[in-house]
Amino acid sequence: MNMEESGRLNSYRSKWKMPVFVFFKDARLVFKNDSLAKEILKIAIPAALAVAADPVASLIDTAFIGHLGAVDQGAAGVAIALFNLSSKITVVPLVSITTSFVAEEDTIQKTNQNESKLTYELVTKNMQVCDRTQDGTMKTPMPTPDGALTEETNNGNEYRNICEKNMLKRVERKKLQLGSASTSLLFATILGIIQAAVLIFADKPLLGAMGLKHGSPMLDPAVKYLRLRSLGAPAMLLSLAMQGIFRGFKDTKTPLYVILFGYALNISLDPLLIFHCNLGLTGAAISHVVSQFFMALILWMILIRKMVLLPPGFKNLQILRFLKNGGMLLAKVIAASFCATLASSLAARLGAIPMAAFQTCLQVWLTSSLIADGLAVAVQAILACSFAEKDYEKVIAAAARTLQMGFVLGVALSLLVGIGMYFGAGLFSKTIPVLHIIRIGLPFVAATQPINSLAFVFDGVNYGASDFAYSAYSLVMVGFATVASLLILSKSKGFVGIWIALTIFMSLRMFAGFWRMGTGTGPWRFLRLH
């Protein structure tokens, strides 16, 4: 091989060491059912099902309420929208931070525990050498685990076995004690109480801001429903915080089972309380609150057997760390919510028909994209553990594989949504003009699915790397660009312009994650040396 060929080969090799090519690492294995794929899917599938369980249960709940009449149905719809909006502001930052911090702290504790076991074995072996005579008996009396002294003739091996068994029992009995988990539960309780208090004592002004003015027949039933539903806010936030803890342990099956049982209870109580007990809308609210407390109680009972939930002292809490990172993610949630709200507001200005079509497209767009949340949860938990262990090979492999899975999932969703909406648009409306506009928005809803999936998975990648600051700052900047796009394009191109702006929003959001890893900056600096 001559010098020129050697130079080209070295140049080729150096190119593939660039951080950007990490996205294509082992791409041919994306469909392989190896140990990494099994670990990802073991976390992702139950997490995705848990995410899907809530809208399904809400849909069934709404169907029962719908039999009470248009007034009660409209009142419940406005109250639920207000409750969900207030919950989203606190839930997303709390659960995301909890998952990463618990995974990181749990990994560090397990590593330290393994090191302690190894140290103990070395110490006992040294004791055995120093304290035995050549015939195997103890040279001097030594304390047994219960405090008594051994006789000089006792066999050293027997003493060593007793000590080892005692030590192992103490290790097995020891429960986990994670400051991040205790802090998350504390914040969930406080935020839940604050949310309940605000919604109960400021119900009429808040409902008024949602469009229920004084004199509306929906106002009184909405107030009654919102006040009762708000009583479950502390239980709901506690339940979600505990789900974040389980995710940190890479266990998404346990929360899924509890969620399914909880929503099954809710659905079972609905007809009993609403119709049999003649409680109407009040019965619907009570059934939901009961199910939330049921889920929180079951998750608490399971967790308390696994770990100590109350911290030994105030200094063990991570309040400042939660506040700092939670504040950043709060800004991200507000920016994303503002963009979606502004898009809906601009669509409403186009008239009732474009607004009806827009809401249908938007709900399908968001719901189908949420399936990628399962992959985001999986990569977040795996990366948080791997970064704590400094296992950068696992970090690269897990991030690349999950992003590749996210792209494949997005392509599949694109086909499914495109075909489903084209032939099934009549399920959403019987009005011909609305169906016509839905089909105009269909290409945007379908074609952006791969982009949306990658954007959500990149969120999980950023959270797993504890890169909360970049995730927040980048989305705020994306939000500014999206707002400008929405205002300009909605005026010039109307309905299509709004969807072009939303496509820009998700594309920039995806690109922000791509840029962070692809340039090897922040927590990904190690890629430059890999």
KARA-V610705 format. One line per field, one symbol per residue. ss: DSSP state (H for helix, E for strand, - for the rest). phi: phi as a letter, one per 20 degrees, with the letter a starting at -180 (. if undefined). burial: 1 if it has 9 or more other C-alpha atoms within 8 Angstrom, else 0. A space follows every 10 residues. Layout:
ss->???
phi->???
burial->???
//
This chain:
ss->--HHHHHHHH HHHHH---HH HHHH--HHH- ----HHHHHH HHHHHHHHHH HHHHHHHHHH HHHHHH---H HHHHHHHHHH HHHHHHHHHH HHHHHHHHHH HHHHHHHHHH HHHHHHHHHH HHHHHHHHHH HE----EE-- --E-----E- ----EHHHHH HHHHHHHHHH HHH--E--HH HHHHHHHHHH HHHHHHHHHH H-HHHHHHH- ------HHHH HHHHHHHHHH --HHHHHHHH HHHHHHHH-- --HHHHHHHH HHHHHHHHHH HHHHHH---- HHHHHHHHHH HHHHHHHHHH HHHHHHE--- ---HHH--HH HHHHHHHHHH HHHHHHHHHH HHHHHHHH-- -HHHHHHHHH HHHHHHHHHH HHHHHHHHHH HHHHHHHHH- -HHHHHHHHH HHHHHHHHHH HHHHHHHHHH HHHHHHH--- -HHHHHHHHH HHHHHHH-HH HHHHHHHHHH HHHH---HHH HHHHHHHHHH HHHHHHHHHH HHHHHHHHHH HHHHHHHHHH HHHHHHHH-- -HHHHHHH--
phi->.effffffff ffffffefgf fffdflffeg efeeffffff ffefffffff ffffffffff gffffffeof ffffffffff fffffffgfe fgfffffggf ffgfffffff ffffffffff ffffffffff ddefeneffc fcfegeofde ffefffffff ffffffffff ffffefcdff ffffffffff ffffffffff ecfffffffe oeefnffeff ffffffffff feffffffff ffffffffem ddfgffffff fffffgfffg ffefdfelel fffffffffg ffffffffff ffffeebeee ffaffefdff ffffffffff ffffffffff ffffffffff pfffffffff ffffgfffff ffgfffffff ffffffffel efffgfffff ffffffffff fffgffffff ffedfffead egfffffgff eggffffegf ffffffffgf ffffelefff gfffffffff ffgfffffff fecmgfffff ffffgfffff ffffffffem dmfdgfffdf
burial->0000010000 0000001111 1110101001 0000001101 1011111111 1111001001 1101110100 0111110111 0110011111 1111111111 1111111100 0000000000 0001000100 1100011100 1011000001 0101110011 0110010000 0000100111 1111100111 1110111111 0010011100 0100000110 1111111111 1111111111 1111111111 1110110111 1110111011 1111100011 1111111111 1111110111 0011001110 1000001100 0100111111 1111110010 0111011101 0001111111 1101100111 1111111111 1111111100 1101111111 1111111111 1011101101 1100100000 0001101110 1111110111 1111111111 1111101110 1111110110 1110110011 0011111111 1111111111 1111011101 0001111100
//
